[in-house]
Amino acid sequence: MLTSFPVRLAKLLVGLVIYGIGVGLTVQAGIGLAPWDVLAQGISKQTALSFGWATVTVSIMVLLLWIPLKVKPGLGSILNALMIGLVADATMHVVTAPEGYLLRLGLFIFGMAVISFATGMYISCGMGKGPRDGLNVGIAQKFKRPFWQARTLVEVSVVTAGFLLGGQVREGTLIFALLIGYMNQLGMRLFKLVDKTGRM
């Protein structure tokens, strides 16, 4: 049962801030960008937008893809599109990359865990999915596949486009593309959004 609107809104905003922090951490780890961030960076390089504003641009583009999938946006969808990139920019100004590869790898994986927790948190508010998650959920529902499979397919497609635009692709990119779908599924299970098989 959903709680009152002010509580849900506060939970949504906290979740989006946490998500943006997670994105900033993975970028600052410096071992490669997550697929969507590769795309944002590629757009940034081609347009002179900052990373954060490029992320906002990508989010708006993804929202348009919801139309054929018949996914309805909510307040959370709009706030997600606007907030995450800007919070990521702010995080990148505060957090510096640690010395040593293992520490960078640890920071990257921690950032992934933060993102996965935040995903379940803000979706559970019932105020609309984020642009990327709405796309993944829409694909999972349309083709009757587990969420993690839909997510992985989208991530691989996105990183290819981002690479062609000049985004950085390294081992962190592969780690993110292969694991984030399942990690997000765990985050969604934590908030009781999917069953044990990963189905909605």
Secondary structure, DSSP 8 states (H G I E B T S, - for coil): ----HHHHHHHHHHHHHHHHHHHHHHHHT-S---HHHHHHHHHHHHH---HHHHHHHHHHHHHHHHHHHT----HHHHHHHHHHHHHHHHHHHH----SSHHHHHHHHHHHHHHHHHHHHHHHTTTS---HHHHHHHHHHHHHT--HHHHHHHHHHHHHHHHHHTT----HHHHHHHHHHHHHHHHHHHHTTSS-TTS--
